[in-house]
């Protein structure tokens, strides 16, 4: 316990810290001139470095009453080092000798596993992380909610990319037919938690030493989705993404982000097929919307309804909203509907696919399938099977998320 004096006689704020994880209150100072604002400085130790999800709570006990000084959201002011928060509305008794302040740091270490794949977009390194189990109790949230907290932050919308695994199994999808069909996958696949952002594009086209390969490095702080005209050098959805070295891409000025991602990682990322997208969008649900049957809940889960008063395209929204600002689906995937139409690796007019991972044969030249609707749509139309088609030269209102199919040999 440390006593923190406010600078006048017989007026002290006492501070203690919990034994769980290293957190100490360093100083507690009332604002001058004396008012109801109190600055509290605390330090989190280096034992909390790395793969952790944390939450800081500070309370004060004054003359037998308990007050909440700070009830921080997950991962706010939880990095190792010193932080200062301001308690506003502090009662007059805060200057009493009976005031005692306590800080607690609830945290959980990210488990091992392969539920998530993390890609460093600058150097191409790839790591695996597990889904938090439900029996990890941090402020009474589920394991999936803890994982959502970990990855829904700027790091995974800028310099890194997080993917969620969809395990091999049997899933239901409509694929534009209006009725469910069962599809069995014999391979796992990963799909990105967010649509590709401007910032992620700015990072992936950097050289591995971190220097810019193009003049567009200023994009590396913009977490809005990246609207694109064509995202693959090979426009044929049934084809494979060509393989290049990083140097060859830079020298030839080929700025396709998937080509850079593959060159850096030595893996084969692509956009998902329509079935891969719908299975991931539904996240195990069979309801009209991935959040349930209630159309009126769309505002919590989707960025939409941003047309002007006449219901037409509004130039103000051409860059969309930052990703991850709405609630995710059951698998922690964000913006699977709304904000942008998302390119899929299927022709609009094609035969029935042989499996989840292979588009059907092209029958006519009628564009590509896009899924998810965009930010101009009414929330009621953002169903889990909403689809349309577009041609690769269309840009505003179209984006994509990366996917990775785990080769059979790699899964053994």
PLY file of the C-alpha trace (Angstrom):
ply
format ascii 1.0
element vertex 412
property float x
property float y
property float z
element edge 411
property int vertex1
property int vertex2
end_header
0.00 0.00 0.00
1.22 3.47 -0.86
-0.19 6.71 0.55
-0.43 9.50 -2.01
-0.69 13.00 -0.54
-2.51 15.74 -2.42
-0.22 18.52 -1.27
-2.02 19.66 1.83
-1.96 18.47 5.40
-4.05 15.54 6.56
-5.47 14.94 3.09
-4.30 11.71 1.56
-5.45 9.26 -1.09
-4.28 5.76 -0.29
-3.49 3.37 -3.15
-3.19 -0.40 -3.31
-2.90 -2.85 -6.18
-4.19 -6.36 -6.70
-1.83 -9.33 -6.50
-3.00 -10.72 -9.85
-0.59 -9.44 -12.51
1.70 -6.51 -11.88
-0.13 -3.20 -11.53
0.69 -0.42 -9.09
-0.86 2.99 -8.47
1.93 5.56 -8.54
0.16 8.83 -7.79
-3.29 10.24 -7.16
-3.57 14.00 -7.60
-6.59 16.24 -7.34
-6.77 18.99 -9.95
-5.90 22.53 -8.95
-7.90 24.55 -8.12
-9.58 21.85 -6.06
-12.50 20.41 -8.01
-14.11 17.04 -8.77
-11.34 15.83 -11.12
-8.63 13.48 -9.85
-5.70 12.25 -11.97
-4.65 8.68 -11.23
-1.32 7.37 -12.56
-0.60 3.65 -12.55
2.03 1.31 -14.00
1.57 -2.11 -15.57
4.62 -4.34 -15.32
6.49 -6.03 -18.14
5.14 -9.44 -17.12
2.08 -8.48 -19.18
4.00 -8.13 -22.43
2.88 -10.20 -25.40
-0.21 -12.22 -26.12
-2.65 -11.09 -23.49
-6.12 -9.60 -23.26
-6.55 -7.32 -20.27
-8.89 -4.97 -18.46
-8.03 -2.36 -15.83
-10.47 -1.43 -13.06
-9.84 1.15 -10.36
-12.14 1.66 -7.38
-12.11 3.96 -4.37
-13.53 3.34 -0.92
-14.44 6.53 0.90
-16.08 6.54 4.31
-17.63 3.12 3.75
-18.88 3.77 0.21
-17.31 2.25 -2.92
-16.90 4.31 -6.12
-15.87 3.25 -9.61
-12.93 5.43 -10.58
-12.18 3.72 -13.89
-13.82 0.75 -15.57
-11.74 0.54 -18.72
-12.81 -1.44 -21.76
-10.66 -4.38 -22.79
-7.16 -3.48 -23.99
-7.50 0.23 -23.20
-4.52 1.55 -21.22
-3.30 -2.00 -20.64
0.08 -1.97 -22.34
3.14 -2.32 -20.07
4.25 1.07 -18.78
2.73 4.10 -17.09
-0.78 5.39 -17.76
-2.82 8.29 -16.39
-6.62 8.40 -16.26
-8.86 11.14 -14.88
-11.64 10.43 -12.42
-14.35 12.98 -13.10
-17.13 13.58 -10.63
-15.10 12.54 -7.60
-17.01 13.14 -4.35
-15.89 15.75 -1.83
-14.73 13.03 0.53
-11.95 12.01 -1.85
-9.59 14.16 0.25
-10.46 12.29 3.40
-7.88 10.19 5.24
-10.33 7.28 4.90
-10.07 7.22 1.08
-8.44 4.09 -0.22
-7.95 3.41 -3.96
-7.44 -0.06 -5.46
-6.39 -1.10 -8.97
-6.99 -4.54 -10.49
-5.78 -5.95 -13.77
-7.84 -8.86 -15.12
-6.02 -10.60 -17.92
-5.78 -13.85 -19.83
-2.98 -15.23 -21.99
-3.83 -16.13 -25.57
-3.92 -19.95 -25.79
-1.98 -22.07 -28.23
-3.84 -23.49 -31.19
-4.60 -22.81 -34.84
-8.04 -21.19 -34.65
-6.46 -17.94 -35.81
-3.67 -17.28 -38.28
-1.77 -13.99 -37.94
0.23 -12.61 -40.87
2.79 -9.83 -40.53
2.21 -7.89 -43.75
5.69 -6.35 -43.83
7.95 -9.38 -43.40
5.51 -12.19 -44.24
5.92 -14.11 -40.97
2.95 -16.27 -40.00
1.87 -17.35 -36.51
-1.00 -19.42 -35.12
-3.08 -18.62 -32.06
-5.93 -20.37 -30.31
-9.47 -19.34 -29.53
-9.99 -18.44 -25.89
-11.96 -21.19 -24.13
-15.24 -20.26 -22.48
-13.95 -21.28 -19.06
-11.45 -18.39 -19.02
-13.28 -15.89 -16.83
-12.32 -12.29 -17.53
-15.12 -9.94 -16.54
-17.68 -12.63 -17.37
-17.29 -12.76 -21.16
-17.12 -15.79 -23.45
-13.99 -17.12 -25.10
-15.09 -15.88 -28.53
-15.75 -12.42 -27.11
-12.25 -12.34 -25.64
-10.79 -13.30 -29.01
-12.88 -10.59 -30.66
-11.40 -8.07 -28.24
-7.88 -9.22 -29.03
-8.13 -8.84 -32.79
-10.52 -5.92 -33.24
-7.84 -3.27 -32.86
-5.68 -1.16 -35.16
-2.81 -3.66 -35.28
-4.89 -6.21 -37.19
-6.30 -3.54 -39.51
-2.92 -2.05 -40.41
0.42 -3.89 -40.19
-1.02 -7.37 -39.56
-3.88 -9.47 -40.83
-5.88 -11.92 -38.72
-7.67 -14.94 -40.20
-10.26 -17.25 -38.59
-10.19 -20.96 -39.35
-13.26 -22.66 -40.78
-12.67 -26.35 -39.95
-13.44 -29.03 -42.49
-16.95 -30.37 -42.01
-20.49 -30.17 -43.35
-22.17 -26.78 -43.79
-25.39 -25.45 -45.29
-25.52 -22.67 -47.86
-28.06 -21.36 -50.38
-25.69 -19.97 -53.03
-28.48 -17.92 -54.59
-30.88 -20.85 -55.02
-33.25 -19.92 -52.21
-32.96 -23.34 -50.59
-30.26 -24.86 -48.43
-27.81 -27.41 -49.79
-25.30 -29.29 -47.67
-21.65 -28.97 -48.61
-18.91 -31.08 -47.07
-15.37 -29.72 -47.06
-12.33 -31.99 -46.91
-9.91 -29.18 -46.06
-9.73 -26.40 -43.50
-9.66 -22.84 -44.73
-8.98 -19.43 -43.22
-10.78 -16.20 -43.99
-9.78 -12.67 -42.97
-11.62 -11.07 -40.07
-11.93 -7.79 -41.98
-12.17 -6.54 -45.53
-8.73 -5.51 -46.74
-8.07 -1.93 -45.58
-6.13 0.96 -47.07
-3.59 0.59 -44.28
-3.06 -3.12 -44.93
-2.48 -2.35 -48.58
0.07 0.29 -47.61
1.93 -2.23 -45.42
1.87 -5.27 -47.68
3.47 -3.40 -50.57
6.38 -2.35 -48.38
9.71 -4.06 -48.79
10.63 -6.51 -46.05
12.96 -3.88 -44.53
9.89 -1.68 -43.99
10.59 0.89 -46.73
7.86 1.86 -49.15
7.75 0.19 -52.53
5.31 2.85 -53.82
4.55 6.51 -52.96
1.40 5.44 -51.07
2.83 4.85 -47.64
0.60 7.52 -46.09
-2.25 5.00 -46.27
-0.77 2.97 -43.44
-3.04 4.55 -40.81
-6.35 4.36 -42.71
-8.55 1.51 -41.50
-11.33 2.07 -44.00
-11.89 -0.80 -46.41
-9.90 -0.60 -49.61
-12.17 -0.17 -52.64
-10.60 -1.72 -55.72
-11.17 -1.99 -59.45
-9.54 -5.37 -59.95
-7.72 -7.30 -57.28
-6.08 -10.00 -59.36
-3.70 -9.83 -62.24
-5.30 -13.03 -63.49
-8.91 -11.95 -64.01
-10.16 -15.49 -64.66
-11.69 -16.57 -61.31
-11.04 -20.21 -62.09
-7.32 -19.65 -62.49
-4.57 -19.46 -59.93
-2.79 -16.37 -58.66
0.55 -16.12 -60.48
3.67 -16.54 -58.36
6.29 -13.78 -58.28
9.23 -12.82 -56.14
8.93 -9.60 -54.16
11.67 -7.96 -56.22
9.97 -8.92 -59.47
6.67 -7.40 -58.34
8.32 -4.12 -57.37
10.39 -3.91 -60.54
7.38 -4.67 -62.74
5.14 -2.31 -60.70
2.54 -4.99 -60.14
0.67 -3.66 -57.11
-1.86 -6.45 -56.58
-1.84 -6.96 -52.76
-2.48 -10.70 -53.01
0.62 -11.11 -55.16
2.67 -9.28 -52.52
1.13 -11.33 -49.72
1.99 -14.57 -51.50
5.50 -13.43 -52.36
6.22 -12.52 -48.74
4.68 -15.57 -47.09
5.41 -18.24 -49.69
1.74 -19.25 -49.33
-1.20 -19.10 -51.71
-3.80 -16.56 -50.57
-6.72 -15.63 -52.79
-10.23 -14.26 -52.52
-12.81 -16.81 -51.32
-15.25 -18.68 -53.47
-18.91 -17.80 -53.04
-19.51 -20.89 -50.93
-16.49 -20.16 -48.73
-17.87 -16.66 -48.18
-21.42 -17.77 -47.36
-20.32 -20.50 -44.97
-18.11 -18.00 -43.15
-20.85 -15.35 -43.20
-23.46 -17.68 -41.68
-21.03 -18.92 -39.00
-23.19 -21.94 -38.33
-26.56 -20.14 -38.49
-29.50 -20.90 -40.76
-31.47 -17.75 -40.01
-32.19 -14.98 -42.53
-29.46 -12.81 -41.06
-26.33 -14.04 -39.33
-27.46 -12.24 -36.19
-30.88 -13.94 -36.22
-34.31 -13.39 -37.75
-34.87 -9.76 -36.71
-34.26 -7.36 -39.59
-34.39 -4.42 -37.20
-31.13 -5.45 -35.52
-29.06 -4.63 -38.61
-27.66 -1.36 -37.22
-25.70 -3.29 -34.57
-24.05 -5.60 -37.11
-23.78 -3.82 -40.46
-22.71 -0.52 -41.99
-25.60 0.38 -44.27
-28.29 2.93 -45.14
-25.82 5.68 -46.06
-27.54 6.87 -49.22
-28.76 10.48 -49.39
-32.31 11.60 -48.72
-33.41 10.63 -52.24
-31.99 7.16 -51.79
-29.18 7.68 -54.29
-25.41 7.34 -54.19
-23.85 9.82 -51.77
-20.30 10.95 -52.59
-19.51 11.48 -48.89
-19.42 7.73 -48.33
-17.32 6.59 -51.29
-14.53 5.41 -48.96
-16.83 3.54 -46.59
-16.53 3.35 -42.82
-13.62 1.92 -40.84
-13.89 -1.84 -40.58
-14.84 -3.57 -37.34
-17.12 -0.81 -36.04
-20.15 -3.13 -35.79
-20.64 -6.42 -33.97
-19.14 -9.57 -35.54
-20.86 -12.84 -36.36
-20.55 -15.95 -34.20
-17.04 -16.67 -35.50
-15.68 -13.19 -34.91
-15.86 -12.07 -38.57
-16.75 -8.43 -39.13
-18.69 -6.67 -41.89
-19.62 -9.86 -43.73
-22.59 -7.81 -44.99
-22.75 -4.07 -45.51
-20.01 -1.48 -46.12
-18.91 -3.10 -49.40
-19.78 -5.72 -51.95
-17.06 -8.38 -51.64
-15.54 -10.07 -54.67
-15.77 -13.85 -54.89
-13.89 -16.27 -57.10
-16.95 -17.29 -59.13
-18.53 -16.31 -62.42
-22.05 -14.94 -62.31
-23.17 -17.50 -64.87
-21.53 -20.82 -64.13
-22.30 -24.45 -63.61
-22.78 -25.95 -60.17
-19.42 -26.09 -58.35
-17.98 -29.53 -57.71
-16.96 -28.50 -54.19
-16.73 -25.53 -51.85
-13.27 -24.50 -53.03
-13.66 -24.69 -56.83
-15.83 -22.29 -58.89
-18.16 -23.84 -61.45
-17.42 -23.72 -65.15
-18.09 -20.43 -66.92
-21.22 -20.48 -69.14
-21.48 -16.83 -70.28
-19.47 -13.64 -69.93
-21.56 -12.08 -67.16
-19.12 -10.78 -64.55
-18.14 -12.08 -61.14
-20.20 -12.90 -58.10
-20.09 -10.36 -55.26
-21.52 -10.96 -51.81
-22.63 -8.94 -48.80
-24.18 -5.73 -50.23
-22.74 -2.27 -49.56
-23.19 0.71 -47.29
-25.93 2.27 -49.44
-28.31 -0.65 -48.92
-31.26 -0.83 -46.57
-30.53 -3.02 -43.55
-33.42 -5.38 -44.30
-31.75 -6.71 -47.47
-28.49 -7.69 -45.75
-29.29 -11.39 -45.59
-26.61 -14.05 -45.25
-27.17 -15.11 -48.87
-27.45 -11.68 -50.52
-25.53 -11.68 -53.81
-25.10 -9.83 -57.07
-22.61 -9.62 -59.93
-20.15 -7.03 -61.20
-17.37 -6.66 -63.72
-13.73 -6.23 -62.59
-13.53 -2.60 -63.77
-16.08 -1.49 -61.19
-14.43 0.09 -58.16
-16.40 2.22 -55.70
-18.47 0.06 -53.41
-16.43 -3.12 -53.99
-13.77 -4.63 -51.78
-12.56 -8.07 -50.74
-11.20 -10.18 -47.92
-8.37 -12.64 -48.30
-8.70 -16.39 -47.78
-6.36 -19.34 -47.52
-7.19 -22.99 -48.23
-5.00 -25.30 -46.16
-3.37 -27.88 -48.46
-3.97 -31.49 -47.45
-0.24 -32.08 -46.94
0.02 -29.06 -44.66
-2.85 -30.28 -42.47
-1.27 -33.66 -41.76
0 1
1 2
2 3
3 4
4 5
5 6
6 7
7 8
8 9
9 10
10 11
11 12
12 13
13 14
14 15
15 16
16 17
17 18
18 19
19 20
20 21
21 22
22 23
23 24
24 25
25 26
26 27
27 28
28 29
29 30
30 31
31 32
32 33
33 34
34 35
35 36
36 37
37 38
38 39
39 40
40 41
41 42
42 43
43 44
44 45
45 46
46 47
47 48
48 49
49 50
50 51
51 52
52 53
53 54
54 55
55 56
56 57
57 58
58 59
59 60
60 61
61 62
62 63
63 64
64 65
65 66
66 67
67 68
68 69
69 70
70 71
71 72
72 73
73 74
74 75
75 76
76 77
77 78
78 79
79 80
80 81
81 82
82 83
83 84
84 85
85 86
86 87
87 88
88 89
89 90
90 91
91 92
92 93
93 94
94 95
95 96
96 97
97 98
98 99
99 100
100 101
101 102
102 103
103 104
104 105
105 106
106 107
107 108
108 109
109 110
110 111
111 112
112 113
113 114
114 115
115 116
116 117
117 118
118 119
119 120
120 121
121 122
122 123
123 124
124 125
125 126
126 127
127 128
128 129
129 130
130 131
131 132
132 133
133 134
134 135
135 136
136 137
137 138
138 139
139 140
140 141
141 142
142 143
143 144
144 145
145 146
146 147
147 148
148 149
149 150
150 151
151 152
152 153
153 154
154 155
155 156
156 157
157 158
158 159
159 160
160 161
161 162
162 163
163 164
164 165
165 166
166 167
167 168
168 169
169 170
170 171
171 172
172 173
173 174
174 175
175 176
176 177
177 178
178 179
179 180
180 181
181 182
182 183
183 184
184 185
185 186
186 187
187 188
188 189
189 190
190 191
191 192
192 193
193 194
194 195
195 196
196 197
197 198
198 199
199 200
200 201
201 202
202 203
203 204
204 205
205 206
206 207
207 208
208 209
209 210
210 211
211 212
212 213
213 214
214 215
215 216
216 217
217 218
218 219
219 220
220 221
221 222
222 223
223 224
224 225
225 226
226 227
227 228
228 229
229 230
230 231
231 232
232 233
233 234
234 235
235 236
236 237
237 238
238 239
239 240
240 241
241 242
242 243
243 244
244 245
245 246
246 247
247 248
248 249
249 250
250 251
251 252
252 253
253 254
254 255
255 256
256 257
257 258
258 259
259 260
260 261
261 262
262 263
263 264
264 265
265 266
266 267
267 268
268 269
269 270
270 271
271 272
272 273
273 274
274 275
275 276
276 277
277 278
278 279
279 280
280 281
281 282
282 283
283 284
284 285
285 286
286 287
287 288
288 289
289 290
290 291
291 292
292 293
293 294
294 295
295 296
296 297
297 298
298 299
299 300
300 301
301 302
302 303
303 304
304 305
305 306
306 307
307 308
308 309
309 310
310 311
311 312
312 313
313 314
314 315
315 316
316 317
317 318
318 319
319 320
320 321
321 322
322 323
323 324
324 325
325 326
326 327
327 328
328 329
329 330
330 331
331 332
332 333
333 334
334 335
335 336
336 337
337 338
338 339
339 340
340 341
341 342
342 343
343 344
344 345
345 346
346 347
347 348
348 349
349 350
350 351
351 352
352 353
353 354
354 355
355 356
356 357
357 358
358 359
359 360
360 361
361 362
362 363
363 364
364 365
365 366
366 367
367 368
368 369
369 370
370 371
371 372
372 373
373 374
374 375
375 376
376 377
377 378
378 379
379 380
380 381
381 382
382 383
383 384
384 385
385 386
386 387
387 388
388 389
389 390
390 391
391 392
392 393
393 394
394 395
395 396
396 397
397 398
398 399
399 400
400 401
401 402
402 403
403 404
404 405
405 406
406 407
407 408
408 409
409 410
410 411
